[in-house]
Amino acid sequence: MIVDKKSRLFLAAFIAFLGIMFTPNAVLGSGHDSKTEEKAAHADQSADNHHANGAQDHDVSTAANQAEGSEAHSADHGSEKFDAGKVIMDHVTNSHGWHIAGDLELPLPVIIYNKTQKKWQVFSSSKFEHGHAAYLGFTAHQGKLTSTTNEEFMDFSLTKNGFSMFIGAALLLIVLLSVARNYKKRGVKSPKGIASFIEPLILFLRDDVIKPGIGKGYEKFLPYLLTLFFFIFFNNLLGLIPIFPGGANLTGSVAITGILALITFIIVTVNGSKDYWMHIIWPPGIPFGLKFLLIPIEIFGMFLKPVVLMIRLFANITAGHIIILGFFSLIFIFSEINEWIGSGVTVFSVAFSIFMSMLELLVAFLQAYVFTLLSSLYIGGARETHEHEESH
């Protein structure tokens, strides 16, 4: 009843869809033009001049070294300042490595097809040294590769969000297939273990969300909509875990939410009834002069629906992460001003962060629920017939 063979095949297909050379530093040597010095008439005077010049060069070199040391110290001291914006953006954006703690980072494979050189280049993201170094003529910043030599390339790298998606998909398969096995063994008996939490959710979605939203024939879309809900829900929860394998902002990525919205849009478009298309192309019961005004609005509304789905999920999840990280950042910002002020702010920051984290647990469920509800309504509206409208 919960996950049949057809549903498992659809689940696997859905997830599948969602699914080295050292660059030396250039050393510019200044060329020495060797010229023959004229012979000095007085050897003693030449030696004295050479000694004086050597002492002068030594003094200049010492002053330059002291100035460079002072600048380096100043730069190091400045780099110690806490940059809240960088911390927040590094978390909510994608990356080619998975930061765990301190300087510890899980390197991910960088896979590039260099169109200029017509060859594949594969290496570890650790070569970028946390974004501070270039490798093979490429640099990485917030999940984007840039060619320092202006070469054309295609990026097939496994990024943090991509790896997180596989983790979420694996968790999805483990949990739902476990629930299916439990149901096969126990039948209609009360579920146990994880099934006691998942099965009520499935029944709630089927009876109170999907069936009322789509109506007759809802069973055809049940595997997709259930997979959609749990994929978003599980990845929302993983994003709230601050340590590996959590912490990735997968559902806060506009690329992921855009793909999910695109799948819904394709299903709506393919399953649209004749009446659905007639209401868009030539609205019935409307004066002829108004048709030309309503037709562009209807077409615009058709494409606006997936955009709303995409932005709603992306904006809500990303905003929650930014707020929580903002509260934590206040601790370090005020501590740099004064340790006592920082200690006082810590209490309020931690309290608000815990409160927001609890609120984000609710948001994780609500956003998955809203995305599934709207997808059901869009599909149901596209399949609605004129006879169905008259029956109401």
C-alpha positions as CSV (number, residue, x, y, z in Angstrom):
1,M,0.0,0.0,0.0
2,I,2.8,2.4,0.9
3,V,5.6,1.8,-1.6
4,D,4.8,-0.8,-4.4
5,K,7.2,-1.9,-7.1
6,K,6.1,0.9,-9.5
7,S,6.7,3.5,-6.8
8,R,10.2,2.2,-6.0
9,L,11.1,2.3,-9.7
10,F,9.8,5.9,-9.9
11,L,11.7,6.8,-6.7
12,A,15.0,5.5,-8.2
13,A,14.4,7.2,-11.5
14,F,13.6,10.5,-9.7
15,I,16.9,10.4,-7.7
16,A,18.9,9.4,-10.7
17,F,17.6,12.5,-12.6
18,L,18.5,14.7,-9.6
19,G,21.3,13.1,-9.7
20,I,47.2,17.3,-12.3
21,M,49.8,19.4,-12.7
22,F,51.5,21.8,-10.4
23,T,51.3,25.4,-11.4
24,P,54.6,27.0,-10.4
25,N,54.7,30.6,-9.4
26,A,56.1,32.9,-12.1
27,V,59.4,34.3,-11.0
28,L,60.3,37.4,-12.9
29,G,64.1,37.8,-12.8
30,S,65.4,41.2,-13.6
31,G,68.2,40.9,-16.1
32,H,71.6,42.0,-15.2
33,D,73.4,43.9,-17.9
34,S,77.0,43.2,-17.2
35,K,79.3,46.0,-18.2
36,T,83.0,46.1,-17.8
37,E,84.0,48.6,-15.3
38,E,86.7,51.0,-16.1
39,K,89.9,50.4,-14.4
40,A,90.4,52.8,-11.5
41,A,93.5,54.7,-11.4
42,H,93.6,54.6,-7.7
43,A,92.9,51.1,-6.3
44,D,92.4,52.3,-2.7
45,Q,89.7,54.8,-3.7
46,S,87.8,52.1,-5.7
47,A,87.8,49.8,-2.7
48,D,86.5,52.5,-0.4
49,N,83.7,53.4,-2.8
50,H,82.7,49.7,-3.1
51,H,82.6,49.4,0.7
52,A,80.4,52.5,1.0
53,N,78.0,51.3,-1.6
54,G,77.8,47.9,0.0
55,A,76.9,49.5,3.4
56,Q,74.3,51.7,1.8
57,D,72.7,48.7,0.0
58,H,72.6,46.9,3.3
59,D,70.8,49.7,5.0
60,V,68.2,50.0,2.3
61,S,67.7,46.2,2.3
62,T,67.2,46.2,6.1
63,A,64.7,49.1,5.9
64,A,62.8,47.4,3.1
65,N,62.6,44.1,5.1
66,Q,61.4,45.9,8.2
67,A,58.7,47.7,6.1
68,E,57.6,44.4,4.6
69,G,57.5,42.8,8.0
70,S,55.4,45.6,9.4
71,E,53.0,45.3,6.4
72,A,52.8,41.6,6.8
73,H,52.1,41.9,10.5
74,S,49.4,44.5,9.8
75,A,47.9,42.3,7.1
76,D,47.9,39.2,9.4
77,H,46.4,41.3,12.2
78,G,43.7,42.6,9.8
79,S,42.9,39.1,8.6
80,E,42.1,38.0,12.1
81,K,39.0,40.2,12.1
82,F,35.8,38.2,11.9
83,D,34.0,38.6,8.6
84,A,30.3,37.7,9.2
85,G,29.3,38.2,5.6
86,K,32.0,35.7,4.4
87,V,31.0,33.1,7.0
88,I,27.3,33.3,6.1
89,M,27.9,33.3,2.3
90,D,30.3,30.4,2.5
91,H,27.6,28.4,4.3
92,V,24.5,29.2,2.1
93,T,26.4,29.0,-1.2
94,N,27.8,25.9,-2.9
95,S,31.5,24.9,-2.8
96,H,33.9,22.3,-4.3
97,G,34.9,21.1,-0.8
98,W,33.0,20.3,2.4
99,H,34.2,22.3,5.3
100,I,34.0,20.3,8.5
101,A,35.8,22.2,11.3
102,G,38.8,24.6,11.4
103,D,41.1,23.8,8.6
104,L,39.6,20.3,8.2
105,E,37.8,20.0,4.9
106,L,36.5,17.0,3.0
107,P,37.9,17.3,-0.6
108,L,35.6,16.5,-3.5
109,P,36.5,15.5,-7.0
110,V,36.9,18.3,-9.5
111,I,36.0,17.1,-13.0
112,I,36.6,19.4,-15.9
113,Y,36.4,19.0,-19.7
114,N,38.8,21.6,-21.1
115,K,37.3,22.5,-24.5
116,T,40.4,24.6,-25.4
117,Q,42.9,21.7,-24.8
118,K,40.3,19.1,-25.7
119,K,41.0,16.9,-22.7
120,W,39.6,15.9,-19.3
121,Q,41.2,17.1,-16.1
122,V,40.4,15.4,-12.8
123,F,41.9,16.3,-9.5
124,S,41.0,16.9,-5.8
125,S,39.5,20.1,-4.6
126,S,42.2,20.2,-1.9
127,K,44.5,21.6,-4.6
128,F,42.7,24.9,-4.4
129,E,43.9,25.2,-0.7
130,H,40.5,26.5,0.6
131,G,40.1,28.8,-2.4
132,H,43.5,30.6,-1.9
133,A,45.4,28.9,-4.7
134,A,45.0,28.2,-8.4
135,Y,45.6,24.8,-9.9
136,L,45.9,23.9,-13.6
137,G,44.9,27.4,-14.5
138,F,41.6,27.2,-12.5
139,T,40.4,28.8,-9.3
140,A,37.3,28.0,-7.2
141,H,35.0,30.4,-5.3
142,Q,31.6,29.6,-3.9
143,G,31.0,26.6,-6.1
144,K,32.1,28.3,-9.3
145,L,35.3,27.5,-11.3
146,T,37.1,30.3,-13.1
147,S,39.8,29.9,-15.7
148,T,42.8,32.2,-15.0
149,T,43.9,31.6,-18.6
150,N,40.5,32.3,-20.2
151,E,40.2,28.8,-21.4
152,E,36.7,27.4,-22.3
153,F,35.7,24.4,-20.2
154,M,32.7,22.4,-18.9
155,D,32.4,21.7,-15.1
156,F,31.2,18.3,-14.1
157,S,32.6,18.5,-10.6
158,L,30.9,16.9,-7.6
159,T,30.2,19.9,-5.3
160,K,29.0,20.0,-1.7
161,N,25.3,20.4,-2.8
162,G,25.7,17.5,-5.2
163,F,27.2,15.2,-2.6
164,S,24.6,16.3,-0.1
165,M,21.9,15.4,-2.6
166,F,23.3,11.8,-2.8
167,I,23.3,11.6,1.0
168,G,19.7,12.7,1.1
169,A,18.7,10.3,-1.7
170,A,20.4,7.4,0.1
171,L,18.6,8.3,3.3
172,L,15.4,8.6,1.4
173,L,15.8,5.1,-0.1
174,I,16.9,3.5,3.3
175,V,13.9,5.0,5.2
176,L,11.1,4.4,2.6
177,L,12.3,0.9,1.6
178,S,12.5,0.0,5.3
179,V,8.9,1.2,5.8
180,A,7.8,-0.8,2.7
181,R,9.5,-4.0,4.1
182,N,7.9,-3.4,7.5
183,Y,4.4,-3.1,5.8
184,K,5.0,-6.3,3.8
185,K,5.9,-8.2,7.0
186,R,3.2,-6.8,9.3
187,G,0.4,-6.1,6.9
188,V,-2.3,-4.0,8.4
189,K,-1.0,-4.3,11.9
190,S,0.2,-1.1,13.7
191,P,3.6,-0.1,12.4
192,K,6.8,-0.2,14.5
193,G,10.0,1.7,14.5
194,I,10.6,4.4,11.9
195,A,7.4,3.2,10.1
196,S,5.3,4.5,13.0
197,F,6.5,8.0,12.1
198,I,6.6,7.7,8.3
199,E,3.3,5.9,7.6
200,P,1.0,8.5,9.2
201,L,2.8,11.2,7.1
202,I,2.1,9.1,4.0
203,L,-1.5,8.6,4.8
204,F,-1.9,12.3,5.7
205,L,-0.4,13.4,2.4
206,R,-2.5,10.9,0.4
207,D,-5.9,11.5,2.0
208,D,-5.7,15.2,2.9
209,V,-3.3,16.7,0.3
210,I,-2.9,14.7,-2.9
211,K,-6.3,13.1,-3.3
212,P,-8.3,16.3,-2.7
213,G,-6.0,18.4,-4.8
214,I,-5.9,16.1,-7.9
215,G,-9.2,14.2,-7.6
216,K,-10.0,11.1,-9.6
217,G,-6.9,9.3,-10.9
218,Y,-4.6,10.7,-8.2
219,E,-2.9,7.3,-7.8
220,K,-1.0,8.0,-11.0
221,F,0.9,10.9,-9.4
222,L,1.1,9.5,-5.9
223,P,4.7,8.1,-6.2
224,Y,6.1,11.4,-7.6
225,L,4.4,13.6,-5.0
226,L,5.4,11.4,-2.0
227,T,8.9,11.3,-3.3
228,L,8.9,15.1,-3.8
229,F,7.7,15.7,-0.2
230,F,10.2,13.4,1.5
231,F,13.1,14.5,-0.7
232,I,12.5,18.2,0.3
233,F,11.7,17.3,4.0
234,F,14.8,15.1,4.5
235,N,17.2,17.6,2.9
236,N,15.6,20.5,4.9
237,L,16.4,18.5,8.1
238,L,19.9,17.7,6.9
239,G,20.6,21.4,6.3
240,L,19.8,22.1,10.0
241,I,22.5,19.7,11.3
242,P,25.6,21.9,11.7
243,I,28.2,19.1,11.3
244,F,28.9,16.6,8.5
245,P,26.9,15.0,6.8
246,G,24.6,17.9,7.5
247,G,25.1,21.6,7.0
248,A,24.6,21.9,3.3
249,N,22.1,24.3,2.0
250,L,20.7,22.0,-0.7
251,T,17.0,23.1,-0.7
252,G,18.3,26.7,-0.4
253,S,19.9,26.4,-3.8
254,V,17.9,27.9,-6.7
255,A,19.3,25.2,-9.0
256,I,17.7,22.4,-7.0
257,T,14.4,24.1,-6.3
258,G,14.3,25.1,-10.0
259,I,14.7,21.5,-11.1
260,L,12.0,20.3,-8.8
261,A,9.7,23.1,-10.0
262,L,10.5,22.2,-13.6
263,I,9.6,18.5,-13.1
264,T,6.2,19.7,-11.7
265,F,5.8,22.0,-14.7
266,I,6.5,19.2,-17.2
267,I,3.9,16.9,-15.4
268,V,1.3,19.6,-15.5
269,T,2.0,20.5,-19.1
270,V,1.9,16.8,-20.3
271,N,-1.2,15.9,-18.4
272,G,-3.2,19.1,-19.2
273,S,-6.7,18.4,-20.5
274,K,-8.3,19.9,-23.6
275,D,-10.3,22.3,-21.4
276,Y,-7.1,23.4,-19.6
277,W,-5.4,24.4,-22.9
278,M,-8.6,26.0,-24.3
279,H,-8.8,28.3,-21.2
280,I,-5.2,29.4,-21.9
281,I,-5.2,29.7,-25.7
282,W,-8.9,30.9,-26.2
283,P,-10.7,31.5,-22.9
284,P,-14.4,30.6,-23.3
285,G,-17.3,32.9,-22.3
286,I,-15.1,36.1,-22.6
287,P,-16.0,39.0,-25.0
288,F,-13.9,38.9,-28.1
289,G,-12.1,42.1,-27.4
290,L,-11.0,40.9,-23.9
291,K,-9.5,37.6,-25.2
292,F,-6.4,39.3,-26.5
293,L,-5.9,40.9,-23.1
294,L,-6.4,37.6,-21.1
295,I,-4.5,35.3,-23.4
296,P,-1.0,36.8,-22.5
297,I,-2.0,36.9,-18.9
298,E,-3.0,33.2,-19.0
299,I,0.3,32.2,-20.7
300,F,2.3,34.3,-18.3
301,G,0.5,32.6,-15.4
302,M,1.3,29.2,-16.7
303,F,5.0,29.9,-16.5
304,L,4.7,31.9,-13.3
305,K,3.5,28.9,-11.3
306,P,6.9,26.9,-11.4
307,V,8.8,30.2,-10.7
308,V,6.7,30.7,-7.6
309,L,7.4,27.1,-6.5
310,M,11.1,27.7,-7.1
311,I,11.5,31.0,-5.3
312,R,9.2,30.1,-2.3
313,L,11.3,27.1,-1.2
314,F,14.7,28.7,-2.1
315,A,13.9,32.0,-0.2
316,N,12.4,30.5,2.9
317,I,15.2,28.0,3.5
318,T,18.0,30.4,2.8
319,A,16.5,33.1,5.0
320,G,16.3,30.7,7.9
321,H,20.0,29.8,7.6
322,I,21.1,33.4,7.3
323,I,19.1,34.4,10.4
324,I,20.6,31.7,12.6
325,L,24.2,32.4,11.3
326,G,23.5,36.1,11.9
327,F,22.7,35.6,15.5
328,F,25.9,33.5,16.0
329,S,28.0,36.1,14.2
330,L,26.9,38.7,16.7
331,I,28.9,36.9,19.4
332,F,32.2,37.3,17.5
333,I,31.4,40.8,16.3
334,F,30.8,42.2,19.8
335,S,33.6,40.1,21.3
336,E,36.1,42.0,19.1
337,I,34.7,45.3,20.5
338,N,34.8,44.2,24.2
339,E,35.0,40.8,25.8
340,W,32.4,41.7,28.4
341,I,29.9,42.9,25.8
342,G,30.6,39.7,23.8
343,S,29.8,37.6,26.8
344,G,26.5,39.4,27.4
345,V,25.5,39.1,23.7
346,T,26.4,35.4,23.8
347,V,23.4,34.6,26.1
348,F,20.9,36.3,23.8
349,S,22.5,35.1,20.6
350,V,22.5,31.4,21.7
351,A,18.9,31.7,23.0
352,F,17.6,33.3,19.8
353,S,19.6,30.7,17.7
354,I,18.0,27.8,19.6
355,F,14.6,29.4,19.1
356,M,15.1,29.9,15.4
357,S,16.4,26.3,15.1
358,M,13.2,25.0,16.6
359,L,11.2,27.2,14.3
360,E,13.3,25.9,11.3
361,L,12.2,22.4,12.2
362,L,8.6,23.5,11.6
363,V,9.6,25.4,8.5
364,A,11.4,22.2,7.2
365,F,8.0,20.4,7.3
366,L,5.9,23.3,6.1
367,Q,7.9,24.1,3.0
368,A,7.9,20.4,1.9
369,Y,4.1,20.4,2.6
370,V,3.4,23.6,0.7
371,F,5.5,22.5,-2.3
372,T,3.6,19.2,-2.5
373,L,0.3,20.9,-1.9
374,L,0.8,23.4,-4.7
375,S,2.1,20.8,-7.1
376,S,-1.0,18.7,-6.4
377,L,-3.3,21.7,-7.0
378,Y,-1.4,22.6,-10.3
379,I,-1.8,19.0,-11.5
380,G,-5.4,18.8,-10.5
381,G,-6.2,22.1,-12.1
382,A,-4.6,21.0,-15.4
383,R,-6.6,17.7,-15.5
384,E,-9.9,19.4,-14.7
385,T,-12.6,19.0,-17.4
386,H,-15.6,21.2,-18.2
387,E,-18.0,18.5,-17.0
388,H,-16.1,18.4,-13.7
389,E,-16.6,22.1,-13.3
390,E,-20.3,21.9,-14.0
391,S,-20.8,19.2,-11.4
392,H,-19.7,21.7,-8.8
